Amino acid sequence: MTCVLAIETSCDETAVAIVKNRICCSSVVASQISVHQQYGGVVPEVASRSHVEAINEAIAQAFLEAELGWDAIDGIAATCAPGLVGALLVGLTAAKTLAVVHQKPFLGVHHLEGHIYATYLSEPELEPPFLCLLVSGGHTSLIYVKDCGHYETLGETRDDAAGEAFDKVARLLKLGYPGGPVIDRLAKVGNPAAFPLPEGKISRPDGGYHPYDSSFSGLKTAVLRLVQKLEQDTSELPVNDIAASFQETVARSLTKRAIACASDYGLNTIAVGGGVAANSGLRKHLQAAAASHNLRVLFPPLKYCTDNAAMIGCAAADHLSRGHTSPLTLGVQSRLPLTSVMQLYS
């Protein structure tokens, strides 16, 4: 089995894992949420410093939990794109240093490919082709997974990502950061039909619309106008109902596009990845719709929905088993299309 030590520092989680093929031996995640809450969002420089402070302990803890030594490690991987440049540099520099010191192959991993591989950790028998609905704070995409390193983006957001919309609406409702978990919690006791909100559509020049693309900017604006109106009409906002109506609209929009895309391309499996994959409303909607269309939908365990290094290690192990390695000259990139994954390897 191919055993990889993986590091993930693309944003505000310092994560280290040891993975054997599709089996997670250890997964350590040092969260920075409490550090960034006071700012209402992630501060890049603060995130970078926090990674420097936490990474050595996280690496040591990963080895301790896996009960393995360096002799068991076949390769060392780190997220190299996309993400916050300073944060990525911490993980990539640590991985390169360890690769040189211990004379192990080095691999740079695309963060979004990691989210695709998160499902493999709980569904090791899963094989391409399948459709991945990737929904996070920075990305909302429908990806045709053809093979390791070979992907086609069939749909994406044209403005806000789904997770970003959750955070912005939570800020609007004064619910704090991060917004996803608190909106999900309040939505469970709210009325999802209380306020009809618009699903975004991307118009084409011929008057039609892109069936797989998403837009959440208009929905966010609709919630803003709703809140402004309600604040004039009542002394207390029905926050639970607003949260439920917003979450219902996002879940319905994402489900509609994912089901249509999978059906149109003849794919019978939808794997969901990213932080928003933890949302109970999306899970409920997509599972019900998939069942009615004879499709299989797979959600990773909650611990693999948010950023973690186990998913990075799983992707790296697959690449390494195919002979893919990265040069030590590989740098970090704040943006990199998923279709460019194979450029990371020699």
Buried (B, 14 or more C-beta within 10 A) or exposed (E): EBBBBBBBBBBBBBBBBBBBBBBBBBBBBBBBEEBBEEEBBBBBEBBBBBBBEBBEEBBEBBBEBBEBEEEBBBBBBBBBBBBBBBBBBBBBBBBBEBBEEEEBBBBBBBBBBBBBBBBBBBBEEBEBBBBBBBBBBBBBBBBBBEEBBEBEBBBBBBBBBBBBBBBBBBBBBEBEBBBBBBBBBBBEEBBBEBBEBEBBBBEEEEEEEBBBBBBBBBBBEBBEEBBEEBEEEEEEBBBBBBBBBBBBBBBBBBBBBBBBBBBEBEBBBBBBBBBBBBBEBBBEBBBEBBEEBEBBBBBBEEBBBBBBBBBBBBBBBBBBBEEBBBEEEBEBBEEBEBBEBBBBBE
